[in-house]
């Protein structure tokens, strides 16, 4: 999944995405992370399928919006993580932040 497609998910208009669009975005991200039928890809697909299947009977609009925003946050967190692995400045800033959080606990 390209950063531009994820940014469209994360943008303000992203909150209007349907559940099926988010499901497809998640599957595209899995294909980007682990293409093919590797154990990692299979585990990620199973995780996404299970989470969406658990929520398919929810009818409360507010709860659906919370679940959708959680999916969007997960996609954006992954893209941030991937960016940090390619950008040494961002990666060191994230490591510093994580070290500080661990010390505060």
C-alpha positions as CSV (number, residue, x, y, z in Angstrom):
1,X,0.0,0.0,0.0
2,X,1.5,3.3,-1.0
3,X,1.8,6.1,1.6
4,X,-0.7,8.2,-0.5
5,X,-3.4,5.6,-0.2
6,X,-2.9,5.3,3.5
7,X,-2.9,9.1,3.8
8,X,-6.3,9.1,2.2
9,X,-7.4,6.7,4.8
10,X,-6.0,8.9,7.6
11,X,-7.3,12.2,6.2
12,X,-10.5,13.8,7.4
13,X,-12.4,12.1,4.6
14,X,-11.0,8.8,5.9
15,X,-13.4,8.8,8.8
16,X,-16.2,8.5,6.2
17,X,-14.8,5.3,4.7
18,X,-17.0,2.3,4.8
19,X,-16.1,-0.8,6.8
20,X,-15.5,-2.7,3.5
21,X,-13.1,-0.1,2.3
22,X,-11.2,-0.3,5.6
23,X,-11.1,-4.1,5.3
24,X,-9.7,-3.9,1.8
25,X,-7.1,-1.3,2.9
26,X,-6.0,-3.7,5.7
27,X,-5.7,-6.5,3.2
28,X,-3.7,-4.3,0.8
29,X,-1.4,-3.4,3.7
30,X,-0.9,-7.0,4.5
31,X,0.0,-7.7,0.9
32,X,2.6,-4.8,1.2
33,X,4.0,-6.1,4.5
34,X,4.1,-9.8,3.7
35,X,3.2,-10.7,0.1
36,X,2.3,-14.2,-0.8
37,X,1.4,-17.0,1.5
38,X,4.2,-16.7,4.1
39,X,3.3,-17.6,7.7
40,X,3.4,-13.9,8.6
41,X,0.9,-13.0,5.8
42,X,-1.4,-15.8,6.8
43,X,-1.3,-14.8,10.4
44,X,-2.0,-11.1,9.6
45,X,-4.9,-12.0,7.2
46,X,-6.4,-14.3,9.9
47,X,-6.1,-11.5,12.5
48,X,-7.8,-9.0,10.2
49,X,-10.5,-11.4,9.2
50,X,-11.2,-12.4,12.8
51,X,-11.4,-8.8,14.0
52,X,-13.8,-7.8,11.2
53,X,-15.9,-11.0,11.7
54,X,-16.2,-10.3,15.4
55,X,-17.7,-6.9,14.7
56,X,-20.0,-7.7,11.8
57,X,-23.1,-7.9,14.0
58,X,-22.6,-4.4,15.6
59,X,-25.4,-2.0,14.6
60,X,-24.6,0.9,16.9
61,X,-23.3,3.8,14.7
62,X,-21.1,5.2,17.5
63,X,-19.5,1.9,18.2
64,X,-18.9,1.3,14.5
65,X,-17.2,4.7,14.2
66,X,-14.9,3.8,17.2
67,X,-14.0,0.5,15.5
68,X,-13.4,2.3,12.2
69,X,-11.2,4.9,13.8
70,X,-9.2,2.2,15.5
71,X,-8.6,0.6,12.1
72,X,-7.5,3.9,10.6
73,X,-5.2,4.5,13.6
74,X,-3.6,1.0,13.1
75,X,-3.0,1.7,9.5
76,X,-1.4,5.1,10.2
77,X,0.7,3.7,13.0
78,X,2.1,1.1,10.7
79,X,3.0,3.7,8.1
80,X,4.7,5.7,10.8
81,X,6.6,2.7,11.9
82,X,7.7,1.9,8.3
83,X,8.8,5.5,7.7
84,X,10.9,5.4,10.9
85,X,12.7,2.3,9.7
86,X,13.7,4.2,6.5
87,X,14.4,7.6,8.2
88,X,17.1,7.5,10.8
89,X,16.1,10.8,12.4
90,X,12.5,9.7,12.8
91,X,13.6,6.3,14.0
92,X,15.9,7.7,16.7
93,X,13.1,10.1,17.8
94,X,10.7,7.3,18.2
95,X,13.2,5.2,20.1
96,X,13.9,8.1,22.4
97,X,10.1,8.6,23.0
98,X,9.7,4.8,23.7
99,X,12.6,4.8,26.2
100,X,11.1,7.8,28.0
101,X,7.7,6.1,28.2
102,X,9.2,2.9,29.6
103,X,11.1,4.9,32.3
104,X,7.9,6.7,33.3
105,X,6.0,3.4,34.0
